[in-house]
Amino acid sequence: MNYAASLAVVVILTFFFPLAVKVGLWYDVPRSLVNTTLGTLVMFVTATLVIRSQVGRHRRAAEQLDLARAQVGADPQNPRAYFLGGEHLATLLLRLGRRREAAEVIDRYARLGGARESEIVSLREQLLQAERRQKRGG
């Protein structure tokens, strides 16, 4: 687990540990220390598992992105090089929140001779949806 993930776990525990103690005291649980400690351990294990799964998912997506970029770099004039496992490079970039890079890839892909118009339109719609989500969220 990296530093940021460990820090996130500590922040979660810092917030929930006093809350668990107060709840234990409020309900006058006879073994509140044991229950609180057990609850803290369960929260720690849960937070660790969630953070590890998210980091792993991001790492796999970044590896796919690197493979797709290498594929495009090897043959930039081939429209099929922009696809990795049936998924377009711009879609991978949008999933990782890199809208500006995705827009550049879509423009390069649109300039290729063998690119299908339906694919280009679909990619631009995905980009617009990502931009709308960003505006709503921010």
For each residue, the residues with C-beta under 8 A, 3 or more apart:
1: 5 6 9 48 51 52 55
2: 5 6 55
3: 6 7
4: 7 8
5: 1 2 8 9 48 51 52 55
6: 1 2 3 9 10
7: 3 4 10 11
8: 4 5 11 12 47 51
9: 1 5 6 12 13 44 47 48 51
10: 6 7 13 14
11: 7 8 14 15
12: 8 9 15 16 43 47
13: 9 10 16 17 40 43 44 47
14: 10 11 17
15: 11 12 18 19
16: 12 13 19 20 40 43
17: 13 14 20 21 36 40
18: 15 21 22
19: 15 16 22 23
20: 16 17 23 24 36 39 40 43
21: 17 18 24 25 32 36
22: 18 19 25 26
23: 19 20 26 27
24: 20 21 27 29 32 33 35 36
25: 21 22 28 29 32
26: 22 23
27: 23 24
28: 25
29: 24 25 32 35
30:
31: 34 35
32: 21 24 25 29 35 36
33: 24 36 37
34: 31 37 38
35: 24 29 31 32 38 39
36: 17 20 21 24 32 33 39 40
37: 33 34 40 41
38: 34 35 41 42
39: 20 35 36 42 43
40: 13 16 17 20 36 37 43 44
41: 37 38 44 45
42: 38 39 45 46
43: 12 13 16 20 39 40 46 47
44: 9 13 40 41 47 48
45: 41 42 48 49
46: 42 43 49 50
47: 8 9 12 13 43 44 50 51
48: 1 5 9 44 45 51 52
49: 45 46 52 53
50: 46 47 53 54
51: 1 5 8 9 47 48 54 55
52: 1 5 48 49 55 56
53: 49 50 56 57
54: 50 51 57 58
55: 1 2 5 51 52 58 59
56: 52 53 59 60
57: 53 54 60 61
58: 54 55 61 62 96
59: 55 56 62 63
60: 56 57 63 64
61: 57 58 64 65 92 95 96
62: 58 59 65 66 96
63: 59 60 66 67
64: 60 61 67 68 84 85 87 92
65: 61 62 68 69 89 92 93 96
66: 62 63 69 70
67: 63 64 70 71 84
68: 64 65 71 72 82 83 84 89 92
69: 65 66 72 73 89
70: 66 67 73 74
71: 67 68 74 75 81 82 84
72: 68 69 75 76 81 82 89 105
73: 69 70 76
74: 70 71 81
75: 71 72 78 81
76: 72 73 81 108
77: 112
78: 75 81 82 112 114
79: 82 109 112 113 114 115 116
80: 83 114
81: 71 72 74 75 76 78
82: 68 71 72 78 79 88 89 90 105 109
83: 68 80 86 87 88 89
84: 64 67 68 71 87 89 92
85: 64
86: 83
87: 64 83 84 91 92
88: 82 83 91 92 109 119 123
89: 65 68 69 72 82 83 84 92 93 105 109
90: 82 93 94 102 103 105 106 109 123 126 127
91: 87 88 94 95 102 123 126
92: 61 64 65 68 84 87 88 89 95 96
93: 65 89 90 96 98 99 101 102 105
94: 90 91 97 98 99 102 126 127 130
95: 61 91 92
96: 58 61 62 65 92 93
97: 94 130
98: 93 94 101 102
99: 93 94 102 103 127 130 131 134
100: 103 104
101: 93 98 104 105
102: 90 91 93 94 98 99 105 106 123 127 130
103: 90 99 100 106 107 127
104: 100 101 107 108
105: 72 82 89 90 93 101 102 108 109
106: 90 102 103 109 110 120 123 124 127
107: 103 104 110 111
108: 76 104 105 111 112
109: 79 82 88 89 90 105 106 112 115 119 120 123
110: 106 107 115 120
111: 107 108 115
112: 77 78 79 108 109 115
113: 79
114: 78 79 80
115: 79 109 110 111 112 119 120
116: 79 119 120
117: 120 121
118: 121 122
119: 88 109 115 116 122 123
120: 106 109 110 115 116 117 123 124
121: 117 118 124 125
122: 118 119 125 126
123: 88 90 91 102 106 109 119 120 126 127
124: 106 120 121 127 128
125: 121 122 128 129
126: 90 91 94 122 123 129 130
127: 90 94 99 102 103 106 123 124 130 131
128: 124 125 131 132
129: 125 126 132 133
130: 94 97 99 102 126 127 133 134
131: 99 127 128 134 135
132: 128 129 135 136
133: 129 130 136 137
134: 99 130 131 137 138
135: 131 132 138
136: 132 133
137: 133 134
138: 134 135
